[in-house]
């Protein structure tokens, strides 16, 4: 067990990463782990000694066939095996008086307890604790109590593992804390509260979970309160300021981990302490644990667990487990905050690069950028539109490969370089994109990207207008024309940017007259690609929605196309729309 310094200079134990495996190895009680069909996955040294078998000879064998015997020494039918029935239902079970066959041929009578092991919502197997009760009926009650204590330990091990697994699946603070409350209540506590340090010397209570779930009233509207000083005697304040975890029986002195000094409950010294004390009185707390979230040098908040039944108070073992949970949750929250800051920087950079759209003559433009949903990483999608020195209007839609801050930075590089190249010379879009492709490995950090570069040629006031474009591996533009027609512009397709020079072919251009009243849509793949759905289905869906909105104002068209996307998208979306004057 690792020793950390408490806030008052004392030492207090914290469960390190290798703590639980050491506990299992050193248990005097036999432990057997089986998979969902009853095959032995692992045994501890105590099980090897009791069964007179080595781990190597047992691993992979069917536990029922190898060990379980009836009074005559035969193997009972599988349907009569309580452990196999427990595996089928996924519920905890215990038994006494069953017989296991040792390696030397002797039968031992055992008392046992099995608890399900779950991860990610699915049953991974069972942990079976068992002891030898052969010929020792006088000590049965003591052994039953001992087994019950080991069951509690097994339950704590399972809870810690499940919390680690579940919280590791999200980088969103609110979702992580909501999951934490559901895991802790009612399995370990009757109430759970989380207070986070919000910066600028403030603390706010972000979640309170009770028997009926989240309690918005006790959360207090997430009111932010000044962070109290170290002189405040409240256990919550002391923990937030780097003090040791605290176990307090209401009406009794506070009990830190072994080796620390007890703290005496005192009147509230600050608004934060008053809020906490009021919460404890409201829920009728009889036993309270408060632990830091994170390591001592990086405490992001505090976790408070409450029990309300005087007959079942928390004990020192609970304090060790909750301290370990607090350390793990703190790491998750710290990662979530770092991710949130990176995401905010990337989104701000993307939005700032999306310049105001020109509105030349009778042509009208509208665009939208929608970040990836919460829980997904930021992407490298962008759009652009600008007038060229020969009078043409340039339209760009692009997507840098990757989903991180590097992709967003690469998008910024391509955005600026492409503008310069397109302005520099009046040439077909394919020639501009070829020059961009040549320059990309030398002066950008982008490895691969897709884009469509188009020129709208013609007098911006009177027309007629011609669309000239090239596509570097990008989804095809969609053209809506009068009479309810919609056409994907499949021509002009070339290789994406970043393909090695020796593998490139001549990049094509395509040309199409644009009729009056037509609407052109350029978009990134986030608009059409949904996990679990193929690309063709996405294209059909976009065409159907676009036709239904063809007569809507351009801004409404863009907004509704985004709103009608099916749920499940994990990508950002850029959308650029051009509409020609009506006849």
C-alpha positions, 0 to 999 in steps of 0.5 A: 500500500502506497503512503501519501502525505496528508494535508496536515503532514500525516501519512495516509494510505492510498491504493496504488495501481498494483494494490488489488492484484497483490490483495488477490495473491495474498488472500488466505482464502481460495479464489477461482475465476471462471469464464461465462461457460465455466472454464477456469481462467485463474486461481490464486495460491490459496486455491492451489494449496486447498485443491492440491492442484497447480494453476497450470493443470487447472487453467482452461478446464471445465470447473464443474467436470474437474472439481464438483463431486456428489457424496458418492464421488461421482460428477453430478449432472450439470443442471444440478450445479448451482455455479453453472446456474449462477453463470446462466443468470448472471447473479451472485450465489453462495453455497455450503456443503458442496464437495470438490475433488483434490488432486490427490483424490480426496474430497473436501467439503467447501463453503463458497460464494460466487460473484459476477464479473462484468465489463462494458455491460456484459458478463465476463465470468464469475469470481468464486471464493471458497473455504474448506469446512470438512469436519469443522462444523464448530467453526462454520459460523466464523467461516461464514462471517469470513466468507461474507467479508471476502464477498464484500471485498470481491464486490469492491474489486468488481465495483472499482473495475467497473467504474474504471471501465465505464468512465474510460468510455467518455471524455465528457465531464457531465456524462462521466459524473452521471455514470459515476453516480449510477454506479455508486448509488445504491451499490456502495452508498445511499447518496453521492455528491461531487464538487468540482473546483471551477477555477478563479477560486470557486467550487460548485456542486455539479451532481447529487445522486440519490435513491431516485437518481439525479436530484436537481434541488440538492444540486442547487442550480450548480451555484458557485461558491468561494473556495474556502481557505485551509483554515476552514475545519470542514472535511470537504474544504480540507479534502479540496485543499489537499487533505486526507480522505475523511470518514465521519460518523455523524455525531462522532469525530472524523476518522481519516485513514489509519495513521492520520489524526481524527478531525472533530466535526465543527460548525460551518466556517464558510458558505461552502462548508454550510452548503455541505452541512445542509446537504448532510442534514437534508439527506439524514446522513449517519455515515459520510466519506469525503475523498479527493478526486485526483492525486494530491498535486492535482485535485480537481474536486471532491467526492462525498458518499453518504449512508443513512442507515445507522446499522450499516456505517462505512468502515476503514475498508470502504474508505480505502476503496472510495479513495482509490475510486476518487483517484481514478475519477480525478484522472478521468476528469483531468483528461476530459478537461484537457480534451475540452480545452483542445477541442475548444481551441480547434473549433475556435480556429476553424470558425475564425478561418471561415471568412464572411461570404461574398454576395456578388451581383445576383448570386447568393451564398450561404454556409454552415459549419457544425462541429462533431457531436459532444464526445467526438474529436474535432475534425478538419472540414472547411468551406470557402468562397471568394472572388477572383481577379478575373471576375469569377467566383471561387467555391471550395469545400474540403476535409483534411484527414484526421480528427484532432488539433493537427487536422484543424491546423492542417486545414488552416494551412490548406485554406490559406495556400489554396486562396493564394494559388487560386488568386495568383493565376486565372487557370482551370481548377485542376491546375490550381489543385495540382499546384496545391498537391505539389506544395502540400508535402513541402510547406504543410503538415497535411498528409492527405485531404479531399476537396472540391474547387469550383469556378462560377464564371459569368457576369455576376449580375446578368449571367449566363453562368458556367460551373467549372470544377475539379474534385480531389476525392471528395463527395460529388456536388449536388445540383438542384434545378427547377421542376424537382430535379436533383443531380450529383455532379460525378464528373471531374473526379480525381485522386485525393491530395497527398497521393505520391507523385508516381501514382498520380494521373492527369487531374480532370476538370468538368464544365456545366452550364448553370440554369437560372434558379439552380441551387448548388450544394457542396458538403463534407462527408459528415453530412452523408456518412453515419456509422452503420449506414453505407455511403449510397444510403447517405447520398439518397437521403441527402438528395431526398431532403434537398429536393423537399427543401429546394424552394426554401430560402437558402439559410433555411435550406442549410439549417434544415439539412443539418437538422434532418441528419439522422442521429449517430454522426461522429464527424463535423460537417461543412456545407456551402450553398450557391443559388442563382437568380430566378428567371 
